[in-house]
Amino acid sequence: MDGKKTEMKKSEIREPLYYAEAAVETMMRKFQAEDLPPKGHFHYHQGVFLSGVYKIWQLNGEERYFQYMKDWVDSCITADGAVKDYDEGQLDDLQPGILLYPLYERTGEEKYRKVLDRIAEVLRAFPRNGEGGFWHKTCFPEQMWLDGLYMGGPIAAEYGVRFGDAGFFDLVAEQALMMEAKTRDAKTGLWYHAWDYGKSQDWADGDTGRAPEFWGRSIGWVPVAVLDDLDFFPENHPKRGELERLVKELLIAVCRYQSEDGRWYQVVDKGNRPDDWLENSCSCLFAAALAKAVRVGLLPESFLENARRGYKGVIRSLEWDGEDLLLGQVCVGTGVGDYAHYVNRPVSVNDLHGMGAFLIMCAEMARVPCMPHQ
């Protein structure tokens, strides 16, 4: 692509599906479905990305996208309904189960239902801390991390409605409301990255057990997850109103920290520091959640402006390599730590965290009215 065309791509803001399709096509050129990293492992990296691919398929009906998702799932499970390689002791490895619902619905193949039933059993018996909160992983005993709400929540809520197991609604609400109670900061309204029941981790506050910082992507998973949960919750569930309140209050708090660029910072509340930096995956998740919250009636339409500003900020940061879309400024996976830990994390280009969040944002922005150009 010549320089003039590249500059046109960077300066003109087009409709969300244009970028979403460019992202999917870029990744499909790079990876055969079965080669998506970590290859052969049933893990949320692929699950998040393919959840985004599925959302784009719902909008454009491109059968290659659905088939790509199916090919990856089929490469990871056996014909008799067992996952070949995953760790039942970490929520991260349960999240891709969300992909099996549309596969089971469309094909009727029992192998998908068997995997879902097994994941449901794992969730029912998952290790809990002394107050009933899911450990994030068995190697991190007693700890709850915000992203666990995304890893375990939507798959459980959808299981409840599809297969008539109402106990999962109570479980999902319990975990989300406990996480809020343990990590929400009363002053800012933001949520700390994690909470340690035992208050024994180096990063844990000795009085509260909370992590010391508000990490962007971890917060971003919360409203995305709970909004997805609410898609499946009964209207008369006694905790539905509390979950709706949770989403509204968190998103209103997040908007207070939106930058002039439109995006959000790696450490959300410290954008005034010279070493903090604008991070694309959290910006995508916040924009997606804001757009959806407006669409489903939880926030006033005025919050679409925040979503649009976030979307435009991400789009303006994109680079192109020929026809390939390049999404950079995405934090690699990270554990819990102090401010220096987060701001010194490496960034990546087109990793599955970022591309999944990007596709989720594009799908939600495509559903809101009058997505304008510049």
N, C-alpha and C positions, 0 to 999 in steps of 0.2 A: 504494500500500500504506500502511495506517495505521501509526502509530508502534508500537502494540502488536504487530502482526504482524511488523514489522521487528525489534523487540527479541526476539521469539520465535525468529526465524530466526538471530539472532546468538548467542543464548544456548544453544540446543539444538544438539547435535552429532548429525548424522544420518549415514546410511550413505554411503560414498564415491560410489556411483553417483548419488545424489541431486545432489551437488554437481557431479559430472562432467557429467551431462546438462544441468544448469542452465548450466554454462559453455559447452558446445557450442551450446546453443540461443541463448544470449546472443550468441555470435560469429556464428552463422548469421543472426540478425536484423540484425546490424550490417553484414556483408559478404556479397555474392554471392561464390561461390567464386572466380571469376576476378578479383575485386577485392581479394583478400587482399594486403596490402602486403609487400614492394614489388611493386606490380601488374605482372604480366606477366613478372617476373624469377624464374627457377628458383633458389630460395635457401633456406637453412636456416631462416629465420624461418617461412615457410610449412611447410617440411618437418617441423620440430619440432612445430608445432601439429597438423598433420594426422596425424603419427605418433601423437599422443595421441588424436585423433579415431578413428583406426583401432583403437587399443587398446580404446576404449570400445565401438565397434561389435562387436568380438569378444566383449564381455561381454553386450551387450544386444540385438544383432541388428537394431538400428534401421537400415533400409535407406537412409534419407535421409543417414545419416552416411557410409556407404560411397560413396554417389553424390556427396556433397559433395567428398570426397577425389578421386574420379575426375574430377569436373568441373574441379577446379583443375588437375590433371595434364594433362587434355586441352586446357586453355586454353594450356598452356605448351609443348606438343610438336606437331609436324606429323603429318599422317596417314602419312607415310613414315618416321617414327621419328627425327626430329631435334629437339633442344631449340631453341626460338626465341631465347631470350635468357638466356645464362648465361656465366660466366667459367670456363673450364677451368683457369685458373691459381690458383684458390682452392678449398680443400677445402670451404668453406662452401657452394659452389654444386654440390657433388656429393652432399651429404647427402640431398636430396629423392628421389634415386634409390631410396631404401629403399621408397618408396611404390609403386614399379612392380612389385615382386614379387607382392603380392596381386592387383594389377590384371591382370598377365599370367597368373597362375594361374587367376583366375576367368573371364577373357574369352578367353584364348588369342590375343589380338591381337598380331601380331608387332611393332607399333610400340613396344610396351613393352620387348620383348626387345632390339630394336635400340638403344634408349637405354641400357639396362643394359650391353650389349656395348661401347658407346662409352665409358661411364663406366669400365668395367673397363680399357679401353685407356689412358684418361687416368691412372688410378691406377698402372698398371704403369710408365708413363713420367714420373710426377710428379717435379718437381725435388727433389733431396735435398742435404742438407749433406754435409760431408766424412766424417761417420760413418754416413751412410745414412738420416738422419732426414728425413721429409717437411718441406719448407718449409710454413709455414701458408698463405702466399700468395706469388705471385711478386713482389708489391710489398713483401714482408717477407722478403727472401732470408736464408737460413741460420737462420731462427727457427722453433722448434717451440713451439706453444701447446697447452695441455692439451686444449682443446675440439676440436682436430684429431682426437683419438682417437674422438670421437663422430661427427664429420663423415665420416671415411673408413673407420672400423673395421667397424661392423655391415654396411654395404652390401657391403664386400669379403668378409667372412666368409660372408654369405648367398650371395653369388655363388659362392663356393667350393663350398658344399654343393649348391646347386641345379643348377649347370652343370658340376660335376666338375672344378673348377680348384683343386687342392689347394695350389698355390703361394700362394694368397691367405691360407691359414691361417698359413703361415710369415711372410708380410708383416705381417699384423695383430699377431702375437705380437712380432715384431721391433720394431715401432713402439711398442707399449705398454711393453715392457720397457726400451727405450731411454729413453722419457720418464720412467719411474720412476727409472732410474739417473741421469738428468741433473737431475731436479727434486725428488726426495724429500729432505726434511730429516731427518737422522738423529735429531735430538733430539725433534721433535714427531711425526714420522711423516707430516706433511702434505706436499703437493706445491706448489712454487712455480708461479705462473701460466704461466711461459714459460722458455725457455732459448735463448740466442743462441750458436750455434756460434762465431761470429766474435768474441764478447765486445766488440762495437763499439757496441752501442746504449747510449743514456744510462742506461737502466734496468738494464743488465746488470752483474752483479758482475764485476770485473776478473779474478778468479781462476777463478770457476766458470761465468760466463756466465748465472747464474740471475737471474730477476726478484726483486725485493726482498720481495714479499708473497704471502700465501696468499689469493687471491681466491675467494670462496665458489662462485660458479656454475662457474668453470672447474674447480675440484676436483670439483664435483658431476657434471660430465659423465663423469668418468673411470670410476667404478664402474658407472654406468648403461650406458656404452658397452661396457665389458669384460664385464659380465654378459650383454648382448645378443650380443656376440661368442661367448661360451661356449655360447649356445643352438645354435650351428651348428658348433662345433668337434668334431672326432672325439674320442671318449673316450681314444683311445690316442695323441693328438698329443703329442710330446715336451715341448711348452711349456705344455700345458694346466694342469698342476699349478702352474707358476709364475704363470700368470694368475690362478688361483684364490687363491693366496697373496697376490698383489698386492691383490686386491679385499678380502680379509679384513683385511689389515693396514691398508689405508687407511681402511676403515670403522670399525675399532676406534679408530684415531687420531681420526677425525672425532667420534666419540661423546664424547671427552674435552672437546670444546669446545661441546657442546650447552648452550643457555641454560636457565634455569629456565622460561622461557616455552615451551620445547620447540623453538623455531626456532634457526637459526644466524645468525651475523653476516656482514655484507658482507666484512670482513676477518676470517677465521675465528678467529684466535688473539688478537684484540685487543678482545674484547667488554668488557673492563674500562675501555676509554677512553670518555669521554663523547660523542665525536663518531662512534664506530662505531655501526652500527644493524642491526637484525634485517632480513634480506633474504629474501623469500619464494621466489624461484625456486631458490636453492641449498637452502633448507629442503625444498622439494618433492623435489628430486633426491636429497638424502640420505635422506629418508624412503622414497622409492621404492626406492632401492638396498638399504637395510637390509631392507625387507620382502621384496624378491626374493631377497636373499642367504640369508635364513632359509628362504624357500619352497623354494629349490633345494638346501638342505642345506649351505651354505658357512659359515653362522653359527648358533650355538645359538639356540633359541627365545627366550631371554631378551632378545635384541636387538630383538624385536618391540616391546618397551616403548619403546625409543628411537624406532622408526618411528612408533608411535602418538602419542607426545608431539609429534613433529614435525608429524604430520598435524593434530592438534588445535590446535597453535599456529597453523598456517596458517589453519585453518577459523575460528578465533576472530578472526582479523584481517580476514576478509571483510566487505565492505559490500554493500548491496543497493540497487538503484534500481528499484523495482517488482519485476518478475520477473527483471531483469538482475542477474547476479552480477558483483561488482566485485572484482577481485584487484589490490591495490596493493602498494606497498613492493617493487617489482621494479626492479632496476637496469637501465637501458638498456644497449645494447651498449657495450662499452668495450675500449680497447686496454690495453697493459701500462703500468704506472706505479708511483709510490710510494704510500705510505699515503694522503696527502692526495688523490691522484688518485682512488682508489677511494671514499673516504668522501664526497667531494664530487660524485660522479656523480649525475645526476638520476634520479628514479624515475618509473615509468609505471604506468598502470592498464590492465589487459587488453591488454597488448601480447603479441605472439605468443610471445616467449621465455617469459614467465611462464605464459601459458595452456597452452602445450605442456608445460612442466614440471609444472604443476598436474594436467593430465590423466594424465600418466605416473604421478604419485603416486597419484591416485585409482584408476587401473586396478590398480596393485600392491596398494594397501590393500584393494581389493575382493576380492582373491584370497587374503588371509590369513584364518585362522580367527578367529572371535569378535571382530570389530571392534566394540568396545563403544561405547555412548554415553558420556556423561560419567562 
